[in-house]
Amino acid sequence: MMYMSSVRLKTGEKGGTGALAVFLAGSVNLIGQAHQVVWSLFGDQGGKRDFLYRMTGSGPSEPVLLYSARKVTDAHGLWEVQTREFDLGAELAAGDRITWSIRVNATVKSGSKRHDIVMHARREGDTAHWDEIAQRVVPPWLSAKLADIGVDAAAGKMAVEAYSKRRFLNNPMKRGENVTVAATDVRGIGTVRDPDLLRAGLLAGVGSGRIYGCGMLLLKRVAAA
């Protein structure tokens, strides 16, 4: 069993926790610390991450979508929270057709390090625009990743909607600790091959950069004609 939630900071309230939420929303948008505010919803687990999230806007004042193994805990009353149990086994079966979307950090290993596959293609001599490269290299990479979690999705039926780079400041009190994460928004259609693999894969996430809001596969069953 897992939970699916939509949360947003209560920036419309005046005074008290509402004022704090407004301050937090502005601060995290400025320094790129949204991921740390989202992490606070699950308390101190010694660095353990058993949730995924995706921002729908530029910051947590707009809805943030989550999959989690535990219920969201809003200890300080800063958030509007909508949550429900999400039983994939009861909702999807092998052979079901689905539509899906994902924001993914697609990387390839080169030597001892991982690199954004679009940047890697540029370094290998591809001189096309970033978006054009993403259109070519991300879908085949993603098709293989989705197959690993029980979803058959042809690269040729994927639409790359956006490719961008986001910069995050890991520690606002120190300089020189910026992290840049390349994110590609992709959507498509597919078929569920193995619901058990998919159940585990939804919470584990797809690709890298999951701490920064990548890897959450949103899906919906296609109604039978």
C-alpha positions in Angstrom: 0.0 0.0 0.0 1.2 3.5 -0.8 -0.3 7.0 -0.6 -0.8 9.6 -3.3 -1.0 13.2 -2.1 -1.3 16.7 -3.3 0.1 19.4 -1.0 0.7 23.2 -1.2 1.8 25.8 1.3 -1.0 27.9 2.8 0.2 31.2 1.3 -3.3 32.7 1.3 -3.6 33.0 5.1 -2.6 36.2 7.1 -0.6 36.0 10.2 0.7 33.1 12.2 1.6 30.0 10.2 0.2 31.6 7.1 2.8 34.3 7.2 5.5 31.7 7.8 4.3 29.7 4.8 4.4 32.9 2.6 8.0 33.5 3.8 9.0 29.9 3.1 7.4 29.9 -0.3 9.4 33.0 -1.3 12.6 31.8 0.2 12.7 28.4 -1.4 11.8 29.8 -4.8 14.7 32.2 -4.5 17.4 29.8 -3.5 16.0 26.6 -5.0 15.4 24.8 -1.7 11.9 23.4 -2.4 13.2 19.8 -2.0 14.1 20.5 1.6 10.7 21.9 2.4 9.0 18.9 0.9 11.3 16.6 2.8 10.1 18.2 6.0 6.7 16.6 5.5 8.2 13.2 6.4 10.2 14.2 9.4 13.8 13.2 10.2 14.3 9.6 8.9 18.1 9.7 9.0 18.3 10.4 5.3 15.9 7.7 4.3 13.7 8.6 1.4 10.5 6.6 0.9 8.6 9.1 -1.2 8.7 10.8 -4.6 7.4 14.2 -5.5 6.8 16.4 -8.5 6.4 20.2 -8.5 3.5 21.4 -10.7 4.8 25.0 -10.6 7.9 27.0 -9.7 7.6 26.4 -6.0 5.6 24.7 -3.1 3.0 27.5 -3.1 1.6 25.6 -6.1 0.5 22.0 -5.8 3.2 19.4 -5.2 2.3 15.8 -6.1 3.6 12.9 -4.0 3.8 9.1 -3.8 4.8 7.9 -0.3 5.0 4.8 1.8 3.9 6.8 4.8 1.2 9.5 5.3 2.3 13.1 5.0 2.9 14.7 8.4 2.2 18.4 8.5 3.5 19.0 12.1 3.2 22.8 11.9 0.0 23.3 9.9 1.7 25.0 7.0 0.2 22.9 4.2 -3.1 22.2 2.5 -3.0 18.4 2.2 -5.1 16.0 0.1 -4.2 12.4 0.4 -5.6 8.9 -0.4 -4.4 5.3 -0.3 -3.2 4.2 -3.7 -3.6 0.5 -4.3 -2.1 -0.1 -7.7 -3.1 -3.8 -7.7 -6.8 -2.8 -7.4 -6.5 -0.2 -10.1 -4.4 -1.7 -12.8 -3.9 -5.2 -14.3 -1.6 -6.8 -16.8 -2.6 -5.7 -20.3 -4.2 -2.4 -19.2 -3.4 0.5 -21.5 -2.3 3.7 -19.7 -1.4 7.3 -20.4 1.6 8.6 -18.4 3.8 11.6 -17.8 7.1 12.0 -16.0 9.8 14.6 -15.2 13.0 12.6 -15.5 16.7 13.2 -15.0 18.1 11.0 -17.7 21.8 10.1 -17.2 24.4 7.8 -18.6 27.5 6.5 -16.9 30.8 7.5 -18.4 33.8 6.4 -16.5 33.1 6.6 -12.8 30.5 9.4 -13.1 27.0 9.9 -14.4 26.2 12.6 -16.9 23.0 14.1 -18.3 22.5 12.2 -21.6 21.7 15.4 -23.6 25.0 17.0 -22.4 26.8 13.8 -23.1 25.5 13.8 -26.7 26.8 17.3 -27.1 30.2 16.4 -25.8 30.2 13.5 -28.2 29.8 15.9 -31.1 26.0 16.4 -31.6 25.7 20.1 -32.4 21.9 20.3 -32.6 19.8 22.4 -30.2 19.4 21.0 -26.7 15.7 20.4 -27.2 16.3 18.5 -30.5 18.9 16.3 -28.9 16.5 15.6 -26.0 13.8 14.6 -28.5 16.2 11.9 -29.9 18.0 10.5 -26.9 15.6 10.6 -24.0 12.7 8.5 -25.4 14.9 5.4 -26.1 16.5 5.7 -22.7 13.1 6.1 -21.0 11.6 3.2 -22.9 14.2 0.9 -21.4 13.7 2.3 -17.9 9.9 1.8 -18.1 10.4 -1.7 -19.3 12.4 -2.4 -16.1 9.4 -1.5 -14.0 6.8 -3.5 -16.0 5.5 -0.9 -18.5 5.9 -1.3 -22.3 6.1 2.1 -23.9 7.5 2.6 -27.4 10.0 5.5 -27.8 8.3 6.5 -31.0 5.0 7.2 -29.2 6.6 9.5 -26.6 6.3 13.3 -26.7 9.2 15.3 -25.1 7.5 18.4 -23.9 10.4 20.3 -22.2 14.1 20.1 -21.4 15.5 22.4 -18.8 18.3 22.7 -16.2 17.5 23.6 -12.7 20.0 24.9 -10.2 19.7 24.0 -6.5 21.7 25.4 -3.6 22.5 22.5 -1.3 23.5 24.7 1.6 22.4 28.3 1.7 25.0 29.2 4.3 27.9 28.1 2.0 29.1 29.2 -1.4 30.2 26.9 -4.2 27.7 24.1 -3.5 25.2 24.6 -6.4 23.8 21.4 -8.0 22.5 21.6 -11.5 19.9 19.0 -12.5 18.7 18.5 -16.1 15.0 17.6 -16.2 13.0 16.4 -19.2 9.2 16.3 -19.2 7.9 13.4 -21.3 4.4 11.9 -21.8 3.2 9.0 -23.7 1.0 5.8 -23.8 1.9 2.3 -22.8 0.8 -1.1 -21.6 1.1 -2.6 -18.1 3.1 -5.8 -18.5 3.8 -6.6 -14.8 1.8 -4.8 -12.1 4.1 -6.1 -9.3 7.1 -4.6 -10.9 5.2 -1.4 -11.5 4.0 -1.1 -7.9 7.6 -1.2 -6.7 8.9 1.0 -9.5 6.4 3.8 -8.8 7.7 4.4 -5.3 11.4 3.8 -6.2 11.2 6.2 -9.1 12.8 6.4 -12.5 16.2 7.8 -13.2 18.3 10.1 -11.1 17.6 13.4 -9.4 14.8 12.0 -7.3 15.6 14.2 -4.3 15.1 17.2 -6.6 11.6 16.2 -7.8 12.4 13.9 -10.7 11.4 10.3 -11.4 7.7 10.3 -10.4 5.6 8.5 -13.0 2.1 9.7 -13.2 -0.3 7.4 -14.9 -3.9 6.8 -15.7 -5.7 3.8 -17.2 -7.2 4.3 -20.6 -10.9 3.5 -20.6 -11.9 0.7 -22.8 -13.7 1.8 -26.0 
